[in-house]
Amino acid sequence: MTKNAALDSFDSYFGGIPDPRKLQGLLHKLRDIMIIGILSVICGADDFTEMEEFGKSKESFLKNYLELKHGIPSPDTFGGVFSIIDPEEFRKCFIAWVKDLCGDMKGDIVNMDGNLRQQSCRKNIMEGGLLTPKNQA
């Protein structure tokens, strides 16, 4: 998937989530906050401070894809945004997006630990749950 295709895919699923923040003083795009938040959680972040740490550690990479005119959002920004967006709307967008990504995969899925798990992504999503970490599966 190309850079533009990946961002277009994200935008097609998450672009409808309204930004409930006040326009005055906005430093970061909602899209950038959500993308960094999602990527950081996929990579193991457990809280908003770890989202910021992830963003800072990958900032040079992320700048290839995101605007980040004011750098990486702070933990307070991540927390504020994720506390005011509609969690059910976000969940629906996330599940639809992951289903689409899984639909593009051919054959087996290789887990981060290197083990093969056939169709685990599709099965878990189709059953209505989100993917669970290996130690909770």
C-alpha positions as CSV (number, residue, x, y, z in Angstrom):
1,M,0.0,0.0,0.0
2,T,1.5,3.4,-1.0
3,K,1.8,6.3,1.3
4,N,-1.2,8.1,-0.2
5,A,-3.3,5.0,-0.4
6,A,-2.7,4.3,3.3
7,L,-3.7,7.8,4.3
8,D,-6.6,7.8,1.9
9,S,-7.8,4.5,3.5
10,F,-7.5,6.0,7.0
11,D,-9.3,9.2,5.9
12,S,-12.1,7.2,4.3
13,Y,-12.9,5.5,7.6
14,F,-12.0,8.1,10.2
15,G,-12.7,11.3,8.2
16,G,-16.3,11.4,9.3
17,I,-15.4,11.7,13.0
18,P,-16.2,15.3,13.9
19,D,-13.6,17.4,15.7
20,P,-15.4,18.6,18.9
21,R,-12.5,20.9,19.9
22,K,-12.8,24.7,19.9
23,L,-11.2,26.1,16.8
24,Q,-9.2,28.7,18.7
25,G,-5.8,27.5,19.7
26,L,-5.8,24.2,17.8
27,L,-2.2,23.2,17.2
28,H,-2.7,19.6,16.0
29,K,-5.0,18.1,13.4
30,L,-7.4,15.6,14.7
31,R,-6.3,13.1,12.0
32,D,-2.6,13.4,13.2
33,I,-3.6,12.8,16.8
34,M,-5.7,9.7,15.9
35,I,-3.0,8.3,13.7
36,I,-0.3,8.6,16.3
37,G,-2.6,7.3,19.0
38,I,-3.6,4.2,17.0
39,L,0.0,3.5,15.9
40,S,1.4,3.9,19.4
41,V,-1.2,1.5,20.9
42,I,-0.5,-1.0,18.2
43,C,3.2,-0.7,19.2
44,G,2.4,-1.2,22.9
45,A,1.6,2.2,24.4
46,D,-0.7,2.0,27.4
47,D,-1.3,5.6,28.2
48,F,-1.2,9.1,26.8
49,T,2.4,9.7,28.0
50,E,3.5,6.7,26.1
51,M,1.7,8.0,23.0
52,E,3.8,11.1,23.2
53,E,7.0,9.1,23.7
54,F,6.2,6.9,20.7
55,G,5.5,10.0,18.6
56,K,8.7,11.7,19.6
57,S,10.7,8.5,19.0
58,K,9.2,8.2,15.5
59,E,8.8,11.9,14.7
60,S,11.2,11.9,11.7
61,F,9.2,9.0,10.2
62,L,5.8,10.4,11.0
63,K,6.7,13.8,9.4
64,N,6.8,12.0,6.0
65,Y,3.0,11.2,6.4
66,L,1.6,13.8,8.8
67,E,1.8,17.6,9.0
68,L,3.0,17.9,12.6
69,K,3.6,21.6,12.2
70,H,3.8,22.0,16.0
71,G,5.6,18.7,16.7
72,I,4.1,15.8,18.6
73,P,1.0,16.4,20.7
74,S,1.4,16.3,24.5
75,P,-0.1,13.7,26.7
76,D,-2.8,16.3,27.7
77,T,-3.7,16.8,24.1
78,F,-4.0,13.1,23.4
79,G,-6.1,12.7,26.6
80,G,-8.3,15.6,25.9
81,V,-9.0,14.5,22.3
82,F,-9.7,10.9,23.1
83,S,-11.9,11.9,26.0
84,I,-14.2,14.0,23.9
85,I,-14.5,12.1,20.6
86,D,-17.4,9.7,20.5
87,P,-15.9,6.3,21.6
88,E,-18.6,4.3,19.8
89,E,-18.1,6.2,16.5
90,F,-14.3,5.7,16.9
91,R,-14.8,2.0,17.6
92,K,-17.0,1.5,14.5
93,C,-14.5,3.3,12.3
94,F,-11.6,1.3,13.7
95,I,-13.3,-2.0,13.2
96,A,-14.3,-1.2,9.6
97,W,-10.8,0.1,8.8
98,V,-9.1,-3.1,10.2
99,K,-11.6,-5.3,8.4
100,D,-10.7,-3.6,5.2
101,L,-7.0,-4.0,5.9
102,C,-7.4,-7.6,6.7
103,G,-9.4,-8.1,3.5
104,D,-6.3,-7.0,1.5
105,M,-4.1,-9.7,3.2
106,K,-3.6,-12.9,1.3
107,G,-3.0,-16.2,3.1
108,D,-1.6,-16.4,6.6
109,I,-1.1,-13.5,9.0
110,V,2.3,-13.3,10.7
111,N,2.0,-12.1,14.3
112,M,4.5,-9.7,15.8
113,D,6.0,-12.7,17.7
114,G,6.7,-14.5,14.4
115,N,4.1,-17.2,14.8
116,L,1.6,-18.0,12.2
117,R,-2.1,-17.7,13.0
118,Q,-4.4,-18.5,10.1
119,Q,-7.3,-16.1,9.6
120,S,-7.1,-14.9,13.2
121,C,-7.6,-11.3,12.3
122,R,-10.7,-11.9,10.3
123,K,-12.2,-14.4,12.8
124,N,-11.7,-12.1,15.8
125,I,-13.1,-9.0,14.0
126,M,-16.0,-11.0,12.6
127,E,-16.9,-12.1,16.1
128,G,-17.2,-8.5,17.1
129,G,-14.1,-8.1,19.2
130,L,-10.9,-6.3,18.6
131,L,-7.6,-8.0,18.3
132,T,-6.2,-9.1,21.6
133,P,-2.6,-9.2,22.6
134,K,-0.9,-12.6,22.5
135,N,-0.8,-13.0,26.3
136,Q,-4.5,-12.4,26.5
137,A,-5.6,-14.6,23.7
